[in-house]
Amino acid sequence: MNYATKPLSNRIAIVFDFDETLIPDDSFKVLLKDCQLDIEAFEDQYVNPLVAQGWQKYLARTYGLIQESKRRESKDKITYERLANIGQKLNLIEGVPEMFDSLRQKAREVLEGVEVEFYLISGGFVDIARNTSIAKHFKQMWGCELAYDEKGEIEFLKKQMTHTEKTHYLYYLSKGNAEENEQDLMYNYQDLSLEELYIPLNQVIYVGDGTSDIPCFTVINKYGGIALGIFYSHSTAQDWEHREKVTKSQQLTNLVPADYHQQSELMRSLRLAVECIGKQIALHQLSVGE
């Protein structure tokens, strides 16, 4: 064994945002629609007055949902079951269901024994994502967590996922943490030796659609991973949200339309990213084998 080379991990992580990355919609707006609530009226009634008092917007939105649920008839409450049903019915962006096996196959073509693991880091209610048809493909799904009472009705927000908090979970997956705890949060950015890493961050591919993903793009760039931004075909790359404010540390490897069909630019980019990291792993294996 050549001890001058880097320790070896044979895993590739592909991390996705959820809203407008794997689904074409904002899941919070889908929830409001299911509750027959108009987004502007909801925000005028519940959210804007609280924001004016200094509340964070996401906390104000969740508090508004809780208040709205309390005033409803028992059969129309906002419950875990309701969120689960929404997840089961959500439309996915075309090509998403076939993507997972396609990328696993690509990794096998590059190097036998390389594992591709999928993760989701969402700013939305993760119980919706956990009930989609694609949830089975993800090793971990992290997002905002709701607490429910004994009847399943939403009771409180027990965990929120801000833009910067998303970055914590890149470190969790890199360290191989299944669950976070207070000690993990305290030492999240502590330097770790490569031997301690489950997946080095230079073997992570991150896919997101905009502003909420910019802190993660920064972390991925810092450690030499691959950051892919997506936009919808009815817009252009030049219209990407807040593009003019993106700094050098937040830049993307590629910015492509949100299309997961096999011959799309996004899928070509994902396959090339898997191939690139797979060949890097193969090179390390050669060094270790000498």
C-alpha positions, -999 to 999 in steps of 0.1 A, spaced: 0 0 0 12 35 -9 7 56 23 14 88 4 -19 86 -14 -53 96 -1 -74 70 18 -100 54 -4 -138 57 -4 -157 39 -31 -189 59 -27 -204 88 -47 -232 109 -32 -257 127 -54 -277 153 -34 -309 169 -46 -330 198 -34 -367 188 -38 -391 217 -47 -386 227 -84 -357 203 -86 -373 169 -86 -409 182 -87 -421 210 -109 -439 228 -81 -434 244 -47 -447 217 -23 -459 244 2 -481 259 -25 -493 224 -34 -503 219 3 -522 253 3 -540 243 -29 -550 210 -14 -564 229 15 -583 252 -9 -563 282 3 -551 310 -20 -514 318 -14 -518 356 -14 -548 355 9 -531 331 32 -500 353 35 -520 385 39 -540 369 67 -514 349 86 -478 356 74 -473 392 66 -485 405 100 -461 382 118 -432 391 94 -439 428 102 -434 419 139 -400 403 132 -409 367 126 -389 346 101 -411 340 71 -410 302 72 -419 301 108 -447 325 102 -460 303 74 -460 272 95 -477 290 124 -503 302 99 -509 266 89 -513 255 125 -538 283 132 -557 275 100 -559 238 109 -572 246 144 -602 265 130 -612 238 105 -637 210 108 -622 177 121 -625 160 87 -605 189 70 -576 194 94 -540 196 82 -525 163 93 -497 139 86 -521 118 66 -528 149 44 -491 156 38 -485 119 30 -514 118 5 -500 149 -12 -466 132 -15 -482 102 -30 -499 122 -57 -471 147 -65 -461 150 -101 -424 145 -107 -403 162 -134 -403 139 -164 -374 113 -164 -369 115 -126 -381 79 -118 -357 64 -144 -327 86 -133 -316 66 -103 -309 33 -120 -294 50 -149 -268 67 -128 -261 36 -108 -255 18 -141 -231 45 -153 -211 42 -121 -208 4 -126 -196 10 -162 -168 32 -150 -157 10 -121 -171 -22 -106 -178 -18 -69 -185 19 -69 -216 27 -49 -239 57 -58 -260 69 -29 -288 95 -32 -297 121 -6 -323 148 -4 -319 181 15 -351 202 13 -363 234 28 -399 220 25 -418 197 47 -399 164 44 -429 143 53 -443 151 18 -411 140 1 -409 108 22 -442 97 8 -434 101 -29 -428 71 -52 -390 79 -54 -384 80 -16 -372 44 -17 -341 55 -37 -327 79 -10 -304 68 18 -315 99 38 -341 126 33 -337 158 54 -360 188 56 -384 207 78 -400 184 104 -435 189 119 -447 176 152 -482 160 153 -507 155 181 -523 122 190 -548 127 162 -521 133 136 -529 171 134 -500 195 129 -490 209 163 -456 226 160 -425 229 138 -399 208 155 -371 213 129 -367 239 102 -342 239 73 -329 273 64 -306 280 35 -275 278 56 -286 248 77 -287 228 45 -249 228 46 -249 210 79 -263 179 62 -236 178 36 -212 173 65 -235 147 80 -235 126 49 -198 130 45 -192 118 81 -218 90 76 -241 103 103 -276 87 100 -291 113 125 -279 146 137 -276 155 174 -265 185 194 -229 173 196 -228 169 158 -241 205 154 -215 218 178 -186 201 161 -200 201 126 -172 220 110 -144 203 130 -116 191 108 -117 154 103 -91 131 89 -99 116 55 -99 81 72 -130 93 92 -150 103 62 -178 81 48 -179 101 16 -153 129 9 -170 161 -2 -150 160 -35 -171 129 -43 -204 147 -38 -226 160 -67 -252 186 -56 -282 195 -77 -304 226 -69 -326 252 -85 -317 285 -69 -312 308 -40 -318 283 -12 -290 261 -26 -263 288 -28 -247 280 6 -245 243 -5 -229 253 -38 -203 272 -18 -194 242 4 -193 219 -27 -170 242 -45 -147 246 -15 -140 209 -13 -139 202 -50 -173 185 -55 -196 191 -85 -225 217 -83 -252 216 -109 -279 243 -112 -312 237 -130 -338 260 -146 -371 254 -164 -374 252 -201 -398 281 -203 -370 304 -190 -333 306 -198 -301 303 -179 -298 341 -179 -331 343 -160 -318 320 -132 -329 335 -98 -305 360 -84 -278 350 -109 -262 384 -108 -255 380 -71 -237 346 -74 -200 350 -63 -170 330 -76 -172 306 -46 -209 298 -55 -204 292 -92 -218 261 -108 -201 234 -129 -231 236 -152 -265 253 -154 -290 233 -174 -328 229 -181 -348 208 -156 -352 177 -178 -342 142 -167 -348 124 -200 -319 102 -209 -304 124 -236 -310 157 -219 -282 181 -210 -289 175 -173 -286 137 -175 -255 140 -197 -240 163 -170 -249 139 -142 -235 109 -161 -203 129 -168 -201 139 -131 -204 103 -120 -178 92 -146 -154 119 -135 -156 109 -98 -156 72 -107 -123 76 -126 -109 96 -97 -117 66 -74 -102 42 -100 -70 62 -100 -68 60 -62 -74 23 -64 -44 20 -87 -22 39 -63 -34 18 -33 -28 -14 -52 8 -7 -60 
